[in-house]
Amino acid sequence: MRKIANNDIGCNRDLRRNAVVGTPFAVSTKPACHVNSENGERQSSDLSVMFLTTVQLRSITWRPARSYIAMPDTQNPPRKMMFQLNLRRRGISDQAVLRAMEEVPREMFVDPTDRADAYLDTALGISCGQTISQPFVVAYMTEQLDLQKQHRVLEIGTGSGYQAAILSRLCNRVVSLERYRTLAEQARERLAKLGYENVDVIVGDGFNVPRELGNFDRIIVTAAMEEIPDGLADRLDPEGVLIAPVGPHHGTQTLVRLARRSNGLERKELVDVRFVPALPGIAREL
Ligand code: SAH
């Protein structure tokens, strides 16, 4: 299996063995939102990967070309350029995915105190002890979904709404389920304000997707599942694709891609990642 942790930006060998950080367990410096009532545990983080990425990005001097100076987005051109460059360097090549990553303003999805870090390739803490995923992982999962304009996509784990916004640029409709009411409401409001009209955010449990939502062309799970429930794979249309981080909650997971073929499900293991856990049921608090 291919591992793609940071090796493109020249990190040392030990760090190369680390998993890509999708949504690392949130060690929040944020005002404590309610700790998850089900697991109630404090979560740890793979900070070495994030720290290294941050330091290396900051250590590169960037001289913008003339054409970039005139770009309308002057919020922080060098950082945004580094953001795109990093995605390309790490192997993202689908032009539509790169365009979506460029167009969606990540600074509007992170906590206001983290805006300066919005274009670093790291996951960041959001409300309710959850995280917005690392941009590279968002781009990678999106690319692996092989989206088409007419597709209807189910996301499990709305979080900030960032992944849903990226998907919405590349398909017809996104239905996103979130077990925290607070996160769902915030994401719904944010997406509406930013004009992402083809996203429906629903408070719900990804282990029990409401029947009335029907089946989907694509399913993306953005929280770690110990295994993919049969009931979820059953919601894929013919030729449908599902991608999910599969593995132990407090360890490294593997991104798994399932494709529905005429003779059954084709399974492929992609890369190692770390995501916050997928937990059953609607959160009791918040
Ligand atoms: N995609 C998000 C990040 C996801 S973090 C973004 O772009 O910001 C994982 C999210 O999955 C968390 O918000 C968590 O509350 C949610 N989650 C965990 N288990 C779930 C379940 N069973 N159903 C729906 N959402 C779930």
Boltz pocket constraint, residues with backbone or C-beta under 6 A from the ligand:
constraints:
  - pocket:
      binder: B
      contacts: [[A, 23], [A, 130], [A, 131], [A, 132], [A, 133], [A, 156], [A, 157], [A, 158], [A, 159], [A, 160], [A, 161], [A, 162], [A, 163], [A, 164], [A, 177], [A, 178], [A, 179], [A, 180], [A, 183], [A, 204], [A, 205], [A, 206], [A, 207], [A, 222], [A, 223], [A, 276], [A, 277], [A, 278], [A, 279], [A, 280], [A, 281]]
      max_distance: 6.0
